Amino acid sequence: MKFLLRTTAAFCCLIAPLSQAHARKPLAIEGMSLAQLSDALAQGRIGSVSATQAYLARIARLNLRGPALHAVIALNPDALAEARAADRRRANGKRLGPLDGVPILIKDNIETRDAMPTTAGSLALKNNITHRDAPVIALLRGAGAVILGKANLSEWANMRSPAAMSGWSAVGGQTRNPYVLDRSPCGSSSGSAAGVAAGFAAGALGTETDGSVVCPASMNALVGLKPTLGLVSRTHVVPISHSQDTPGPIAPGVRDVAMLLSAMIGSDPADPATHDADAHRADYAAGLNAASLQGVRIAVLRPAMPAELAERYDAALAVLRARGAVLIEAPLPHLDGLDAAEQKVLLTDLKADLNAYLATTPSAVKTRTLADLIAFNDAHKTTEMPYFAQEHFLSAQKTTGLADPDYLAARATSLRLAGAEGLDAVLSKANASLIVEPTIGPAWPIDTVYGDQYSGPSSNQLPAIAGYPNLTVPMGLVRELPVGLSFIGRPYTEAALLGAGYVYEQARGDRQNTRRKPKFKPSVDAIR
């Protein structure tokens, strides 16, 4: 795994001096929320350079050593220069806003202009250094955010094989859940979530096609938002599906996520789905203190779930009710045929969208099509396929394009079942403005033989397919494993979801162990 070794060497060279410099008096920064760090920077209680150095030192201690979380694939060689520029701006009274000088991680399927490859976890893209910012990165950079580095992910965003392990990539190895190291961090934004939970950055950017923001956020006791499809640009993001892909923020708290979201929204001529995005640009953190659930009608979904998860869910519902929400029990929609229709859409999109993306990569990238990637994986089985194969790639290669009548029918079926007969029907029948349900259950064990093994409740499929927003907020712990509560609404209702999530978050507070710092336990059995 030559690229991983080079990355490891780069970590040592860049971080070792910083780690030594802060060995005597490390900054207590890993417990700060993004909002707290933003305030500390604005008040001059800490500098961006100091914060960046502290995060780099912590990554040096924990990413490839100690618990070896493998949450970070690469570090930005320009991170300290960006931090120094932020400190100069503040010193000169030219602060760009609340994100100015705040270090964040970027999932390694999103391009940045820095000298870091965008690999999607695959050695086939080890030379994919494009020197271009994805529009969402340009917006964050314009708001002053410091791009600290690239986060590990499930290779190809978990769309290479149905037997994949969430959080594993040939470039980055296996991301581990910082709460319990032998448990899944969930995919595919695994490194983004594990890195924030471990105190490697103040926040992170992930992407979701179906669950890859909300699931890792939930399993790492974080807040994550899968925005309305088209609110955030997907240009220069390694794709799975233009029908469902979207970047989304992950951070410790609701306010943190709102701050990140506010800087990410914008229309992009290269991404037609975002034509209405500019109309929804706003400061989503500004109204949180005034948010209220008094009289808000919420549809409650109750999928089958283990008893301990049901207890956490009932406790969460009691908090919402105590804050004035009107809870309406809603029947689960009937969705026969949804899985097959979604799979047809994703496989067809994968071939078309990935071929289009690869055509834009530098000439140093030799894999120019999905067929090339399949051949590359076959030629590098030892490093690329030590645990699972590429069944999804092979199936996608057989698809016949976006004009295929079967594909068009599958997309129509997906939208009807997830939207009109799914979420819309639940909201309309309950006369509710939002839906709640458990985001997902506790993390399953990492399994190199069978891959991800989970059959419990999950909130992600319907909003992912319909393109609706989904916010997850920590709901508590099940045997020391985090679980989350999802707030789902109609398109462009992010402000309402964030408000509801904020009220819930503040009402629960630390007293009910909504979020506890990870202790890097080796297994659940070692906790007691």
C-alpha positions as CSV (number, residue, x, y, z in Angstrom):
1,M,0.0,0.0,0.0
2,K,2.6,2.5,-1.2
3,F,0.4,5.6,-1.1
4,L,-0.7,5.0,2.5
5,L,3.0,4.7,3.5
6,R,3.8,8.0,1.8
7,T,0.9,9.6,3.6
8,T,2.1,8.2,6.9
9,A,5.6,9.7,6.3
10,A,4.0,13.0,5.5
11,F,2.1,12.9,8.8
12,C,5.3,12.3,10.7
13,C,7.3,15.0,9.0
14,L,4.6,17.6,9.3
15,I,3.3,16.9,12.8
16,A,6.2,15.5,14.8
17,P,7.6,19.0,15.6
18,L,4.2,20.3,16.5
19,S,3.5,17.3,18.8
20,Q,6.8,17.9,20.6
21,A,6.1,21.7,20.9
22,H,2.8,21.1,22.6
23,A,3.8,18.0,24.7
24,R,4.3,20.1,27.8
25,K,1.3,22.3,27.7
26,P,-1.3,21.0,25.2
27,L,-4.2,23.2,24.4
28,A,-7.5,21.8,25.7
29,I,-9.1,22.3,22.4
30,E,-10.5,18.8,21.6
31,G,-13.6,19.4,23.8
32,M,-14.5,22.7,22.2
33,S,-17.5,22.9,19.9
34,L,-17.1,24.8,16.7
35,A,-19.1,27.7,18.1
36,Q,-17.0,27.8,21.2
37,L,-13.8,27.8,19.2
38,S,-15.3,30.6,16.9
39,D,-16.0,32.7,20.0
40,A,-12.5,32.1,21.5
41,L,-10.9,33.1,18.2
42,A,-13.1,36.3,18.0
43,Q,-12.3,37.2,21.5
44,G,-8.6,36.7,21.1
45,R,-8.4,33.9,23.7
46,I,-6.8,31.7,21.1
47,G,-5.2,32.1,17.7
48,S,-6.0,30.1,14.6
49,V,-2.4,29.0,14.4
50,S,-2.5,27.7,17.9
51,A,-5.8,25.9,17.3
52,T,-4.5,24.4,14.1
53,Q,-1.3,23.2,15.7
54,A,-3.2,21.7,18.6
55,Y,-5.4,19.7,16.2
56,L,-2.4,18.6,14.2
57,A,-0.6,17.4,17.3
58,R,-3.7,15.5,18.4
59,I,-3.9,13.8,15.0
60,A,-0.3,12.9,15.3
61,R,-0.9,11.2,18.6
62,L,-4.1,9.3,17.8
63,N,-4.7,8.9,14.0
64,L,-2.0,6.3,13.2
65,R,-0.7,5.7,16.7
66,G,-2.4,4.9,20.0
67,P,-6.0,3.9,19.1
68,A,-5.0,4.3,15.4
69,L,-8.4,5.7,14.3
70,H,-7.4,6.2,10.7
71,A,-9.8,9.0,10.4
72,V,-7.5,11.3,8.4
73,I,-6.0,10.4,5.1
74,A,-3.9,13.5,4.3
75,L,-3.0,16.8,5.9
76,N,-3.1,20.1,4.1
77,P,0.4,21.5,3.7
78,D,-1.1,25.0,3.5
79,A,-3.2,24.7,6.7
80,L,-0.8,26.7,8.9
81,A,-0.5,29.4,6.3
82,E,-4.3,29.7,6.1
83,A,-4.4,29.9,9.9
84,R,-1.7,32.7,9.9
85,A,-3.8,34.6,7.3
86,A,-6.9,34.3,9.5
87,D,-4.9,35.6,12.5
88,R,-3.7,38.6,10.5
89,R,-7.3,39.4,9.4
90,R,-8.5,39.4,12.9
91,A,-5.6,41.5,14.1
92,N,-6.5,44.0,11.4
93,G,-10.2,44.0,12.2
94,K,-11.1,42.2,9.0
95,R,-12.6,39.0,10.3
96,L,-14.6,37.3,7.6
97,G,-17.2,35.8,9.9
98,P,-17.8,33.1,12.5
99,L,-15.9,30.5,10.5
100,D,-12.8,32.6,10.0
101,G,-9.8,30.7,11.3
102,V,-11.7,27.5,12.3
103,P,-10.0,24.3,11.2
104,I,-12.2,21.7,9.5
105,L,-11.7,18.3,7.8
106,I,-13.0,17.5,4.3
107,K,-14.1,14.1,3.2
108,D,-11.7,12.8,0.6
109,N,-14.1,12.7,-2.3
110,I,-14.4,16.5,-2.4
111,E,-11.7,18.4,-4.3
112,T,-9.6,21.2,-2.8
113,R,-7.1,23.3,-4.5
114,D,-4.3,22.3,-2.1
115,A,-1.6,19.8,-2.9
116,M,-3.7,16.9,-1.7
117,P,-5.1,14.3,-3.9
118,T,-8.8,13.6,-4.0
119,T,-8.8,9.8,-3.9
120,A,-12.3,8.6,-2.8
121,G,-10.2,6.2,-0.9
122,S,-8.9,4.4,-4.0
123,L,-5.3,4.0,-5.1
124,A,-6.6,4.5,-8.6
125,L,-6.9,8.2,-7.8
126,K,-3.7,8.6,-5.8
127,N,-2.5,11.2,-8.4
128,N,-5.8,13.1,-8.6
129,I,-4.4,16.4,-7.5
130,T,-6.7,18.8,-9.4
131,H,-5.7,22.2,-7.8
132,R,-9.3,23.2,-7.9
133,D,-11.7,23.9,-5.1
134,A,-15.2,22.3,-5.3
135,P,-17.7,25.3,-5.1
136,V,-18.7,24.2,-1.6
137,I,-15.0,24.4,-0.6
138,A,-14.6,27.8,-2.2
139,L,-17.6,29.1,-0.2
140,L,-16.2,27.7,3.1
141,R,-12.7,29.0,2.3
142,G,-14.3,32.4,1.4
143,A,-15.8,32.4,4.9
144,G,-12.3,31.9,6.4
145,A,-12.4,28.2,7.3
146,V,-9.0,26.6,7.5
147,I,-8.9,23.4,5.4
148,L,-7.0,21.1,7.8
149,G,-6.9,18.0,5.8
150,K,-8.8,15.1,4.1
151,A,-10.9,12.6,6.0
152,N,-10.9,8.9,5.4
153,L,-14.1,7.4,4.0
154,S,-15.6,4.1,2.8
155,E,-13.9,3.6,-0.5
156,W,-15.9,5.0,-3.4
157,A,-18.4,6.2,-0.8
158,N,-19.5,2.6,0.0
159,M,-20.7,2.0,-3.6
160,R,-18.2,-0.7,-4.7
161,S,-19.6,-3.8,-3.1
162,P,-22.6,-4.8,-0.9
163,A,-20.2,-6.6,1.3
164,A,-18.1,-3.5,2.0
165,M,-17.0,-2.5,5.5
166,S,-18.0,1.1,6.4
167,G,-14.9,3.2,6.9
168,W,-12.4,1.0,5.0
169,S,-10.4,2.3,2.0
170,A,-7.3,1.1,0.3
171,V,-5.7,4.6,0.9
172,G,-6.7,5.2,4.5
173,G,-7.2,1.8,6.0
174,Q,-10.0,1.1,8.5
175,T,-11.5,4.0,10.3
176,R,-12.4,3.1,13.8
177,N,-15.2,4.3,16.0
178,P,-13.6,6.4,18.8
179,Y,-16.2,5.2,21.3
180,V,-15.6,1.5,20.8
181,L,-12.7,0.7,18.5
182,D,-14.0,-2.6,17.2
183,R,-17.3,-1.1,16.2
184,S,-18.2,0.5,12.9
185,P,-17.9,4.3,12.5
186,C,-20.6,3.9,9.8
187,G,-20.1,5.1,6.2
188,S,-19.2,6.6,4.1
189,S,-18.3,9.9,5.8
190,S,-16.7,7.7,8.5
191,G,-13.5,9.7,8.9
192,S,-15.3,13.0,8.9
193,A,-17.4,11.9,11.9
194,A,-14.7,9.9,13.7
195,G,-12.3,12.7,13.3
196,V,-14.6,15.3,14.8
197,A,-15.6,13.0,17.6
198,A,-12.0,12.4,18.4
199,G,-11.2,16.1,18.6
200,F,-9.2,16.2,15.3
201,A,-11.1,19.3,14.0
202,A,-13.9,21.6,15.0
203,G,-16.2,20.3,12.3
204,A,-16.1,18.4,9.0
205,L,-17.7,18.1,5.6
206,G,-19.2,14.8,4.5
207,T,-21.3,13.6,1.6
208,E,-24.5,11.5,1.6
209,T,-26.2,9.5,-1.1
210,D,-28.2,7.4,1.3
211,G,-27.2,7.7,5.0
212,S,-23.6,8.7,4.7
213,V,-23.9,11.9,6.7
214,V,-26.6,11.0,9.3
215,C,-25.4,7.5,10.0
216,P,-21.7,8.3,10.9
217,A,-22.9,11.4,12.8
218,S,-25.3,9.3,14.8
219,M,-22.8,6.6,15.6
220,N,-20.2,9.1,16.7
221,A,-22.5,11.2,18.9
222,L,-22.5,14.2,16.6
223,V,-25.0,16.4,14.8
224,G,-25.1,15.8,11.1
225,L,-27.3,17.4,8.4
226,K,-28.2,15.9,5.0
227,P,-29.5,19.1,3.3
228,T,-32.2,19.4,0.7
229,L,-30.9,18.1,-2.6
230,G,-29.7,21.2,-4.6
231,L,-29.0,23.4,-1.6
232,V,-25.3,22.6,-1.8
233,S,-23.3,22.2,-5.0
234,R,-21.9,18.8,-6.0
235,T,-19.4,20.0,-8.7
236,H,-15.9,18.5,-8.2
237,V,-17.2,15.9,-5.8
238,V,-16.5,12.3,-6.8
239,P,-20.0,11.2,-7.6
240,I,-22.2,8.2,-7.0
241,S,-25.6,9.6,-8.1
242,H,-26.7,13.1,-9.3
243,S,-30.2,12.0,-8.2
244,Q,-29.2,11.7,-4.5
245,D,-25.7,13.0,-3.8
246,T,-25.2,16.0,-1.5
247,P,-22.4,17.3,0.8
248,G,-23.5,17.9,4.4
249,P,-21.9,19.3,7.6
250,I,-21.0,17.2,10.7
251,A,-20.1,18.8,14.0
252,P,-20.5,18.5,17.8
253,G,-23.7,20.6,18.1
254,V,-26.7,22.0,16.2
255,R,-25.3,25.5,16.3
256,D,-22.0,24.3,14.8
257,V,-23.8,22.6,11.9
258,A,-26.0,25.6,11.3
259,M,-22.8,27.8,11.1
260,L,-21.2,25.5,8.6
261,L,-24.4,25.2,6.5
262,S,-24.8,28.9,6.3
263,A,-21.4,29.1,4.5
264,M,-22.0,26.2,2.2
265,I,-25.2,27.2,0.3
266,G,-25.0,28.7,-3.2
267,S,-26.2,28.3,-6.7
268,D,-23.7,26.7,-9.1
269,P,-24.2,27.0,-12.9
270,A,-22.4,23.7,-13.3
271,D,-24.9,21.9,-11.1
272,P,-28.5,22.5,-12.4
273,A,-30.0,21.1,-9.2
274,T,-28.8,24.2,-7.3
275,H,-30.7,26.8,-9.4
276,D,-32.8,27.8,-6.4
277,A,-30.0,27.6,-3.8
278,D,-29.2,31.3,-3.6
279,A,-32.8,32.1,-2.6
280,H,-32.1,30.0,0.6
281,R,-28.9,31.6,1.7
282,A,-29.2,32.7,5.3
283,D,-27.6,32.8,8.7
284,Y,-29.1,29.5,10.0
285,A,-27.5,29.9,13.4
286,A,-29.0,33.4,14.0
287,G,-32.5,32.3,15.0
288,L,-31.7,29.2,17.1
289,N,-32.0,31.0,20.5
290,A,-35.5,32.0,19.6
291,A,-36.5,28.5,18.3
292,S,-39.6,26.9,20.0
293,L,-41.5,23.7,19.7
294,Q,-44.6,25.1,21.4
295,G,-47.6,23.8,19.3
296,V,-45.4,22.3,16.6
297,R,-47.0,19.2,15.2
298,I,-44.5,16.3,14.8
299,A,-45.2,13.0,13.2
300,V,-43.7,10.1,15.1
301,L,-42.6,7.0,13.3
302,R,-42.0,3.8,15.2
303,P,-40.1,1.2,13.2
304,A,-39.2,-2.1,14.9
305,M,-36.3,-1.5,17.2
306,P,-34.4,-3.2,20.1
307,A,-35.8,-2.4,23.6
308,E,-32.9,-0.3,24.7
309,L,-33.1,1.9,21.6
310,A,-36.9,2.2,22.2
311,E,-36.2,3.5,25.7
312,R,-33.9,6.2,24.4
313,Y,-36.5,7.1,21.8
314,D,-39.3,7.3,24.3
315,A,-37.2,9.5,26.5
316,A,-36.5,11.8,23.5
317,L,-40.2,12.0,22.7
318,A,-40.9,13.0,26.3
319,V,-38.4,15.8,26.0
320,L,-40.1,17.1,22.8
321,R,-43.5,16.8,24.4
322,A,-42.3,18.7,27.5
323,R,-41.1,21.5,25.3
324,G,-44.6,21.9,23.9
325,A,-44.5,19.7,20.7
326,V,-47.7,18.0,19.7
327,L,-46.7,14.4,18.9
328,I,-48.9,12.4,16.4
329,E,-48.2,8.7,16.0
330,A,-48.0,8.0,12.3
331,P,-48.1,4.6,10.5
332,L,-45.1,3.5,8.6
333,P,-45.6,4.0,4.8
334,H,-45.8,0.9,2.6
335,L,-42.8,1.0,0.3
336,D,-42.7,-2.3,-1.6
337,G,-40.3,-2.0,-4.6
338,L,-38.4,1.0,-3.2
339,D,-35.1,-0.9,-2.7
340,A,-35.0,-2.3,-6.2
341,A,-35.9,1.0,-7.8
342,E,-33.3,2.9,-5.8
343,Q,-30.6,0.3,-6.7
344,K,-31.4,0.7,-10.4
345,V,-31.1,4.5,-10.2
346,L,-27.8,4.4,-8.2
347,L,-26.1,1.9,-10.5
348,T,-27.1,3.7,-13.6
349,D,-26.1,7.1,-12.2
350,L,-22.8,5.6,-11.0
351,K,-21.6,4.7,-14.4
352,A,-22.7,7.9,-16.1
353,D,-21.7,10.3,-13.4
354,L,-18.3,8.6,-12.6
355,N,-17.3,8.4,-16.2
356,A,-18.1,12.1,-16.6
357,Y,-16.1,13.0,-13.5
358,L,-13.1,10.9,-14.4
359,A,-12.9,12.7,-17.8
360,T,-12.2,15.9,-15.9
361,T,-9.3,14.6,-13.8
362,P,-5.6,15.4,-14.5
363,S,-3.7,13.3,-17.1
364,A,-1.8,11.7,-14.3
365,V,-5.0,9.8,-13.5
366,K,-4.9,6.8,-15.8
367,T,-8.3,5.4,-15.0
368,R,-10.6,7.4,-17.2
369,T,-13.8,5.3,-17.0
370,L,-15.6,2.9,-14.8
371,A,-14.3,0.0,-17.0
372,D,-10.8,1.3,-16.3
373,L,-11.4,1.2,-12.5
374,I,-12.7,-2.3,-12.7
375,A,-9.6,-3.4,-14.5
376,F,-7.4,-1.5,-12.0
377,N,-9.0,-3.2,-9.1
378,D,-8.6,-6.6,-10.7
379,A,-4.9,-5.8,-11.3
380,H,-4.4,-4.7,-7.7
381,K,-6.5,-7.2,-5.8
382,T,-4.1,-7.5,-2.9
383,T,-4.4,-3.8,-2.0
384,E,-7.8,-2.9,-3.4
385,M,-9.8,-6.0,-2.7
386,P,-8.4,-7.8,0.4
387,Y,-11.8,-8.0,2.1
388,F,-14.5,-7.4,-0.5
389,A,-14.9,-7.3,-4.2
390,Q,-16.6,-4.9,-6.7
391,E,-20.0,-6.3,-7.4
392,H,-21.7,-2.9,-7.6
393,F,-19.0,-1.7,-10.1
394,L,-19.6,-4.7,-12.3
395,S,-23.4,-4.2,-12.2
396,A,-23.1,-0.5,-12.9
397,Q,-20.9,-1.2,-15.9
398,K,-23.8,-3.3,-17.5
399,T,-26.2,-0.4,-17.3
400,T,-27.2,1.3,-20.5
401,G,-27.4,5.0,-19.7
402,L,-29.7,7.8,-18.4
403,A,-32.1,7.4,-21.3
404,D,-32.9,3.8,-20.5
405,P,-36.7,3.5,-20.0
406,D,-36.2,1.1,-17.1
407,Y,-33.9,3.7,-15.4
408,L,-36.4,6.5,-15.9
409,A,-39.2,4.3,-14.6
410,A,-37.2,3.4,-11.5
411,R,-36.5,7.0,-10.8
412,A,-40.1,7.9,-11.0
413,T,-41.0,5.0,-8.8
414,S,-38.4,6.0,-6.3
415,L,-39.6,9.6,-6.1
416,R,-43.3,8.5,-5.8
417,L,-42.7,6.0,-3.0
418,A,-40.2,8.1,-1.0
419,G,-42.0,11.4,-1.6
420,A,-45.7,11.5,-2.4
421,E,-46.5,8.1,-0.9
422,G,-43.8,8.2,1.8
423,L,-42.7,11.4,3.6
424,D,-45.4,13.6,2.1
425,A,-48.1,11.2,3.0
426,V,-46.9,10.9,6.6
427,L,-46.7,14.7,7.0
428,S,-50.1,15.3,5.4
429,K,-52.0,12.6,7.3
430,A,-50.6,13.9,10.6
431,N,-50.9,17.6,9.5
432,A,-47.4,17.8,10.8
433,S,-44.5,20.1,9.9
434,L,-41.8,17.5,10.6
435,I,-41.1,13.8,11.3
436,V,-39.0,12.2,14.0
437,E,-37.6,8.7,14.2
438,P,-34.4,7.0,15.4
439,T,-31.6,7.8,13.0
440,I,-30.1,4.3,13.3
441,G,-29.3,1.8,16.0
442,P,-26.0,1.4,17.8
443,A,-22.8,0.6,15.8
444,W,-22.3,-3.0,14.7
445,P,-18.9,-4.8,14.9
446,I,-16.4,-4.3,12.2
447,D,-16.4,-7.5,10.2
448,T,-13.7,-8.3,7.6
449,V,-15.5,-11.5,6.5
450,Y,-19.2,-10.4,6.1
451,G,-18.9,-6.6,5.9
452,D,-21.5,-4.3,7.4
453,Q,-24.2,-6.3,9.3
454,Y,-27.2,-4.3,10.3
455,S,-31.0,-4.9,10.0
456,G,-32.5,-2.4,12.5
457,P,-34.3,1.0,12.0
458,S,-32.8,3.7,9.9
459,S,-34.1,7.1,8.9
460,N,-32.0,7.8,5.9
461,Q,-33.6,6.1,2.8
462,L,-36.7,8.2,2.3
463,P,-35.2,11.6,2.6
464,A,-32.1,10.5,0.6
465,I,-34.3,9.4,-2.3
466,A,-36.8,12.2,-2.1
467,G,-34.1,14.8,-1.7
468,Y,-35.5,16.1,1.6
469,P,-33.4,17.3,4.6
470,N,-32.6,15.0,7.5
471,L,-31.0,16.3,10.7
472,T,-29.6,13.9,13.3
473,V,-29.0,15.0,16.9
474,P,-27.4,12.8,19.7
475,M,-30.1,10.9,21.6
476,G,-28.0,9.1,24.1
477,L,-26.1,5.9,24.5
478,V,-26.9,2.2,24.2
479,R,-24.3,0.3,26.1
480,E,-21.9,3.2,25.6
481,L,-22.6,3.2,21.8
482,P,-24.1,6.5,20.6
483,V,-27.5,6.7,18.9
484,G,-29.2,9.7,17.3
485,L,-32.7,11.2,16.7
486,S,-33.6,12.3,13.2
487,F,-35.7,15.4,12.3
488,I,-37.0,15.2,8.7
489,G,-38.9,17.8,6.8
490,R,-40.0,18.9,3.3
491,P,-37.5,20.6,1.0
492,Y,-35.8,23.7,2.2
493,T,-37.0,23.4,5.8
494,E,-33.5,23.3,7.2
495,A,-34.2,26.3,9.5
496,A,-37.2,24.5,11.1
497,L,-35.3,21.3,11.5
498,L,-32.3,23.0,13.0
499,G,-34.6,25.0,15.4
500,A,-36.3,21.8,16.5
501,G,-33.0,20.0,16.9
502,Y,-31.6,22.9,18.9
503,V,-34.5,23.0,21.3
504,Y,-34.2,19.2,21.8
505,E,-30.4,19.4,22.3
506,Q,-30.6,22.2,24.8
507,A,-33.5,20.6,26.7
508,R,-31.6,17.3,27.1
509,G,-28.3,18.8,27.9
510,D,-25.3,16.9,29.4
511,R,-27.3,15.7,32.4
512,Q,-28.8,12.9,30.4
513,N,-25.6,11.9,28.7
514,T,-26.7,13.1,25.3
515,R,-23.1,13.2,24.2
516,R,-20.1,11.8,26.1
517,K,-16.5,12.2,25.1
518,P,-15.1,9.0,23.5
519,K,-12.7,6.9,25.6
520,F,-11.3,4.7,22.8
521,K,-12.5,1.5,24.5
522,P,-11.2,-1.6,22.6
523,S,-14.6,-3.4,22.8
524,V,-18.0,-3.2,24.4
525,D,-16.9,-6.0,26.8
526,A,-14.1,-3.8,28.0
527,I,-16.4,-1.0,29.1
528,R,-17.7,-2.4,32.3
